[in-house]
Amino acid sequence: MLERSLTVDVLKVVAAQLIVWHHFSAYGPMADTMTLVWPALMEWLYRYARLAVQVFLVVGGYLAAQSVMHKSIQHPIISIAKRYLRLVPFYVFALVLISLVVAMSRDAIHASWLPSEPTVWQFLAHGLLMHDLLGFEALSSGAWYVAIDFQLYALLIVLCHALHTETNKRLSIAVALLCVTSMWQFNRVDELDIWAIYFFAAYGLGVLAAWAKRSTFEAQVFWVTALLAVGALWFEYRTRLSLALLSAVWLVIKPKGMVHWTPMKRVVHRLSNSAYVLFLIHFGAIVLFSAMWNNSHFYDPHMAFALTSFAWLCCVGMGLFLHEKVEVPIHHWVAHKTKPLFARLTR
């Protein structure tokens, strides 16, 4: 296995934990209690830890680009459908789980961040990954990312289908132009943050980073794009874009090498594999532990920190468990059931 795979694992694990802690700092009475003693820490987690999602976007683009690197996309609709079926089954499972936890905790939590009781149409909009586009309230803190990831992947597949050639020069240039356009224009318009084009600045950098070592030309495309990203930052500095740029550059310059597997590296690999599940289910843990805190009538900030740390460990453990016992089996079952259908459609 390449060293870069370990690098991707580390980036995913660190980013996932930062996002979880950001949400612990943003929601719940324990966060309010901890702010009394550690205001600077809680402010940092709230303002900056959320930027780790940019690392997820870069890595998402990097992995998606690797998956299509050595093949032409003959049936884009089928590729997009497979991605949908890869993302949505566990996503719906997580939403059902979180909705049940919210329903059980509603009497103990009276706060604006708690989602309202879902309607059928709201749940359907989530299942179709269109809740933001249709103006429905999110049922979980991670719902928006799943929809954006799907939009970005679909856009990449369409580009690969339309512009694929033997040299891939047209495709690389098109991705770079779309990435630069996002950096200089669309990423600066906050109202567009429900559309893929807003996030393509980071995602596109990940795509170009994956392709950079495929040929000298594509390496040049990446570095020109990176230079234009620096120009975009000079024009209007955005911490999120600078973090995305640094992540993409690191993925390009990190040398190849063989991984000598150790127990610690295997743990990192498992945590990386379960990052998607962790991202989806941790909001339910925040709701559950917030309800427990309110019912217990604790007020000590140190107790709040201890309970939050325990809740975080529970999230990590639940992520590992649900990935292996629920997500993977669901994915295999769905892939097995849909394989004959996709085979007939591609004849």
C-alpha positions in Angstrom: 0.0 0.0 0.0 1.3 3.4 -0.8 2.4 5.9 1.8 -0.1 8.4 0.4 -2.9 6.1 1.5 -1.7 6.5 5.1 -1.5 10.2 4.6 -5.1 10.3 3.4 -6.1 8.2 6.4 -4.4 10.6 8.8 -6.0 13.6 7.2 -9.5 12.0 7.3 -9.1 10.9 11.0 -7.9 14.3 12.2 -10.5 16.2 10.2 -13.3 14.0 11.5 -12.3 14.4 15.1 -12.1 18.2 14.8 -15.5 18.4 13.2 -17.0 16.3 16.0 -15.4 18.6 18.6 -16.6 21.6 16.7 -20.2 20.4 17.0 -19.7 19.6 20.7 -18.7 23.2 21.1 -21.6 24.5 19.1 -24.5 22.5 20.5 -25.7 21.7 24.0 -25.6 22.8 27.6 -22.3 21.2 28.3 -20.6 23.6 25.8 -22.2 26.6 27.6 -20.8 25.3 30.9 -17.3 24.6 29.6 -17.2 28.1 28.1 -17.3 29.5 31.6 -13.8 28.1 32.3 -12.2 27.7 28.8 -13.7 30.5 26.7 -10.7 30.7 24.4 -10.7 26.9 23.7 -14.4 26.8 23.0 -14.2 29.8 20.8 -11.4 28.2 18.8 -13.3 24.9 18.4 -16.4 26.8 17.3 -14.7 29.1 14.8 -11.8 27.1 13.4 -12.3 23.3 14.0 -15.2 23.4 11.5 -12.7 24.4 8.8 -11.5 20.7 8.8 -14.4 20.0 6.5 -12.2 21.6 3.8 -9.8 18.7 4.3 -12.7 16.3 3.7 -13.6 18.1 0.5 -10.0 17.9 -0.8 -9.6 14.2 0.2 -13.1 13.5 -1.3 -12.0 15.0 -4.6 -8.7 13.1 -4.4 -10.3 9.7 -3.9 -13.0 10.3 -6.4 -10.4 11.3 -9.0 -8.4 8.2 -8.2 -11.5 6.0 -8.8 -11.9 7.3 -12.3 -8.3 7.9 -13.2 -7.7 4.8 -15.4 -11.1 4.3 -17.0 -13.5 6.2 -19.2 -17.0 6.9 -18.0 -19.3 5.3 -20.6 -22.5 5.4 -18.5 -22.4 8.5 -16.3 -26.0 8.0 -14.9 -25.1 4.5 -13.7 -21.9 5.8 -12.0 -23.8 8.6 -10.3 -26.5 6.1 -9.2 -23.9 3.9 -7.7 -22.5 6.8 -5.7 -26.0 7.6 -4.5 -26.5 4.1 -3.4 -23.2 4.1 -1.7 -24.0 7.3 0.3 -27.7 7.2 1.0 -28.6 3.8 2.7 -26.6 4.4 5.8 -27.3 8.1 5.7 -31.1 7.3 5.9 -30.4 4.8 8.7 -28.5 7.5 10.6 -31.3 10.0 10.1 -33.8 7.5 11.5 -31.6 6.8 14.5 -31.0 10.5 15.2 -34.7 11.3 14.8 -35.6 8.7 17.4 -33.0 10.1 19.8 -34.3 13.7 19.2 -37.9 12.5 19.9 -36.9 10.8 23.1 -34.9 13.9 24.2 -37.3 16.6 23.2 -38.8 17.0 26.7 -35.3 17.5 28.3 -33.9 19.9 25.7 -35.5 23.3 24.9 -33.1 24.9 22.5 -33.2 26.3 19.0 -30.5 23.9 17.7 -32.7 20.8 18.3 -34.4 19.8 15.0 -38.2 20.0 14.8 -40.2 16.9 14.5 -39.7 15.7 10.9 -42.4 15.5 8.3 -42.7 12.9 5.6 -41.8 15.4 2.9 -38.8 16.7 4.9 -37.5 13.1 5.3 -38.1 12.4 1.7 -36.2 15.6 0.7 -33.3 14.4 2.9 -33.4 10.9 1.2 -33.1 12.6 -2.2 -30.3 14.8 -0.9 -32.3 17.9 -1.8 -33.4 19.3 1.7 -31.2 22.4 1.4 -32.3 23.1 -2.2 -35.9 22.7 -1.2 -35.6 24.8 1.9 -36.2 22.1 4.5 -34.6 22.3 8.0 -31.7 19.8 8.4 -32.4 16.8 10.6 -28.7 16.4 11.5 -25.6 18.5 11.5 -23.9 16.3 8.8 -26.8 16.2 6.3 -25.6 19.1 4.2 -22.2 17.5 3.5 -23.7 14.3 2.1 -25.7 16.3 -0.4 -22.7 18.4 -1.4 -20.5 15.4 -1.8 -23.0 13.8 -4.1 -23.3 17.0 -6.2 -19.6 17.3 -6.5 -19.1 13.6 -7.5 -21.9 13.9 -10.1 -20.3 17.0 -11.5 -16.9 15.3 -11.8 -18.5 12.2 -13.5 -20.3 14.4 -16.0 -17.0 16.2 -16.8 -15.1 12.9 -17.1 -17.8 11.5 -19.5 -17.9 14.6 -21.7 -14.2 15.5 -21.9 -12.4 12.2 -21.6 -9.6 11.6 -24.1 -6.5 9.5 -24.3 -4.3 12.3 -22.9 -7.0 13.7 -20.6 -5.7 17.2 -21.3 -9.1 18.7 -22.0 -10.5 17.1 -18.8 -7.7 18.4 -16.6 -8.0 21.9 -18.0 -11.8 21.9 -17.6 -11.5 20.8 -13.9 -8.8 23.5 -13.3 -10.9 26.2 -14.9 -14.0 25.3 -12.9 -11.8 25.1 -9.7 -10.3 28.6 -10.4 -13.7 30.0 -11.2 -15.0 28.7 -7.9 -12.0 30.2 -6.0 -12.3 33.6 -7.6 -16.1 34.0 -7.7 -18.5 31.4 -6.5 -16.7 30.5 -3.3 -17.0 34.2 -2.3 -20.8 34.1 -2.4 -22.1 32.6 0.8 -25.6 32.2 -0.6 -24.2 29.5 -3.0 -23.1 27.2 -0.2 -25.9 24.7 -1.0 -24.4 24.1 -4.5 -21.4 22.1 -5.6 -19.9 25.0 -7.4 -19.3 26.8 -4.1 -17.2 23.9 -2.8 -15.5 23.0 -6.1 -12.5 25.2 -5.2 -11.5 22.6 -2.5 -12.8 19.5 -4.3 -11.2 20.4 -7.6 -7.8 20.9 -5.9 -8.2 17.4 -4.6 -9.0 16.1 -8.0 -6.1 17.8 -9.6 -3.8 16.6 -6.8 -4.7 13.0 -7.6 -4.0 13.5 -11.3 -0.8 15.5 -10.8 1.5 12.5 -10.9 -0.2 10.9 -13.9 1.7 13.1 -16.3 3.9 16.1 -16.5 1.2 18.1 -18.1 -1.3 17.4 -15.3 1.3 18.3 -12.7 1.8 21.6 -14.4 -2.0 22.1 -14.4 -2.1 21.5 -10.7 0.7 23.9 -9.9 -0.8 26.7 -12.1 -4.1 26.2 -10.4 -2.3 26.3 -7.0 -0.7 29.6 -8.0 -4.0 31.0 -9.1 -5.4 29.9 -5.7 -2.7 32.0 -4.0 -3.8 34.9 -6.2 -7.4 34.4 -5.1 -6.3 34.4 -1.5 -4.4 37.7 -2.0 -7.5 39.1 -3.6 -9.8 38.0 -0.7 -8.2 35.9 2.0 -10.3 32.9 3.1 -8.9 30.5 5.8 -11.0 27.7 4.4 -9.4 28.1 0.9 -5.8 28.3 2.4 -6.4 25.1 4.3 -7.7 23.3 1.2 -4.7 24.5 -0.8 -2.2 23.3 1.8 -4.0 19.9 2.0 -3.9 19.5 -1.8 -0.2 20.5 -2.0 0.7 18.1 0.7 -1.0 15.3 -1.1 1.1 16.1 -4.2 4.5 16.5 -2.7 4.3 13.6 -0.2 6.6 11.0 -1.7 5.5 7.5 -2.5 6.6 4.7 -0.3 5.5 1.4 1.2 3.6 1.3 4.4 5.0 -1.0 7.1 1.8 -1.9 8.9 1.9 -1.5 12.7 -1.0 -1.8 15.1 -1.2 2.0 15.3 -1.4 2.4 11.6 -4.1 -0.3 11.4 -6.1 1.6 14.0 -5.7 4.8 12.0 -6.9 2.9 8.9 -10.0 1.6 10.7 -10.8 5.1 12.0 -10.4 6.5 8.5 -12.8 3.9 7.1 -15.4 4.8 9.8 -15.1 8.6 9.4 -18.2 8.8 7.2 -20.3 6.9 9.8 -18.8 9.1 12.6 -19.7 12.2 10.7 -23.3 11.1 10.4 -24.1 9.7 13.8 -22.2 12.0 16.3 -25.1 14.5 16.4 -27.3 11.9 17.9 -24.7 11.4 20.7 -24.7 15.2 21.3 -28.5 15.2 21.7 -28.5 12.2 24.0 -25.7 13.4 26.3 -27.2 16.9 26.4 -30.5 15.4 27.6 -28.6 13.4 30.2 -26.8 16.6 31.4 -30.0 18.6 31.7 -31.7 15.8 33.7 -28.7 15.3 36.0 -28.6 19.0 36.9 -24.8 19.1 36.8 -23.2 22.5 36.7 -19.4 21.9 37.1 -17.4 22.8 34.0 -14.8 20.0 34.7 -17.7 17.5 34.8 -19.0 18.9 31.6 -15.5 18.4 30.0 -15.3 14.9 31.3 -18.7 14.0 30.1 -18.1 15.6 26.7 -14.8 13.6 26.4 -16.7 10.4 27.2 -19.3 11.3 24.7 -16.6 11.8 22.1 -15.1 8.4 22.8 -18.6 6.9 22.5 -19.0 8.5 19.1 -15.7 7.1 17.9 -16.5 3.6 19.2 -20.0 3.7 17.8 -18.6 4.9 14.5 -16.3 1.9 14.3 -19.1 -0.5 15.4 -21.7 0.8 13.0 -19.2 1.0 10.1 -18.4 -2.7 10.4 -21.7 -4.1 11.5 -24.2 -1.9 9.6 -22.6 0.3 6.9 -20.5 -2.4 5.2 -23.2 -5.1 5.3 -25.7 -2.6 3.9 -23.3 -1.6 1.1 -22.6 -5.2 0.2 -26.3 -6.1 0.2 -27.2 -3.1 -2.0 -24.3 -3.7 -4.4 -25.3 -7.4 -4.7 -29.0 -6.6 -5.4 -28.3 -3.8 -7.9 -25.5 -5.5 -9.8 -27.8 -7.5 -12.2 -29.8 -4.3 -13.0 -26.7 -2.2 -13.7 -25.3 -5.1 -15.8 -28.4 -5.1 -18.0 -28.4 -1.3 -18.4 -24.8 -1.3 -19.6 -25.3 -4.0 -22.3 
